[in-house]
Each structure stands twice: as structure tokens, then as C-alpha cells.
């Protein structure tokens, strides 16, 4: 889906949203589980003096099942296979 088809369409109406019965229910109940916990999201920062070797990084990424195969989708490089 092209992001332009979804974003900046001016369809959100705050006044209408505030009228919905579920508006801010979770925030009022103070039982919000952060998305990091709810969906198991984590991150880390890798630092090293030497940068990754581009070809070895590409090969490792493709071997792990990352990237797109062949001519699928648009965009530039980073494809495997």
C-alpha cells in the first residue's frame, strides 16, 4: 500500500473521536500496557570501531531470510537471490 494513499488525508476529526464511548478509556483506567511489552518489541544499539563489510552483511542478511527476492516490489537494492 502506498503511504500516500493513507496519510495526510485530513479525515481525522478530534471532536468526533472524543464522542466515542471508548475515547481515552484505557488512559483513564491507568492499565495501559506499553507496546514494547504488549507486542514484544525490543531494540539495541550496536557500536563498533570498524563498520560492517557491505557484501558480508548483505550475504548474512540474505542467508537469514531477510530482503526481497528477485524483482518483487519497488525500490532500490538490498535484494536477495
C-alpha positions in Angstrom: 0.0 0.0 0.0 1.4 3.4 -1.0 1.6 5.5 2.2 0.3 8.5 0.2 -3.0 6.6 -0.1 -3.4 6.6 3.7 -1.5 9.6 5.2 -2.4 13.3 5.3 -6.0 12.9 4.0 -7.5 15.2 6.7 -10.0 12.5 7.7 -9.4 12.5 11.5 -11.9 14.6 13.4 -10.9 15.1 17.1 -14.4 16.3 18.1 -16.0 13.2 16.6 -13.3 10.9 18.2 -14.0 12.5 21.7 -17.6 11.5 21.4 -16.8 7.8 21.0 -17.5 5.7 24.2 -14.1 4.2 24.1 -12.3 7.5 23.9 -9.4 7.5 26.5 -10.9 4.5 28.4 -7.5 2.8 28.6 -5.8 6.0 29.7 -8.4 6.7 32.4 -8.2 3.2 33.8 -4.4 3.5 34.1 -3.9 0.0 32.8 -2.1 0.7 29.6 0.5 -1.9 28.6 3.3 -0.3 26.6 3.5 -1.5 23.1 7.0 -2.8 23.8 5.5 -5.2 26.4 2.2 -5.9 24.5 3.9 -6.8 21.2 7.3 -8.0 22.5 9.2 -5.1 20.8 12.8 -4.6 21.8 15.8 -2.8 20.4 19.5 -2.4 20.9 22.3 -0.2 19.6 25.3 -1.9 18.1 28.6 0.0 18.2 31.9 -1.0 16.8 35.0 0.8 15.6 35.0 -0.9 12.3 31.9 -0.8 10.0 30.3 -3.9 8.7 31.7 -5.1 5.4 28.9 -4.4 2.9 29.0 -7.7 1.0 29.3 -9.9 4.1 26.5 -8.0 5.7 24.3 -8.5 2.6 25.2 -12.2 2.5 24.4 -12.7 6.2 21.1 -10.8 5.8 20.0 -12.9 2.8 21.1 -16.2 4.5 18.8 -15.3 7.5 15.8 -14.9 5.2 15.8 -11.1 5.0 15.3 -8.9 2.0 13.2 -9.3 -1.1 13.7 -11.9 -3.7 14.2 -11.1 -7.4 12.2 -8.3 -8.9 9.4 -8.0 -6.3 8.2 -4.6 -5.2 9.8 -1.3 -6.0 12.8 0.4 -4.6 16.5 0.0 -4.9 19.0 -2.6 -3.8 19.1 -4.9 -0.8 17.5 -7.7 -2.7 18.5 -11.3 -2.2 18.6 -14.0 -4.8 
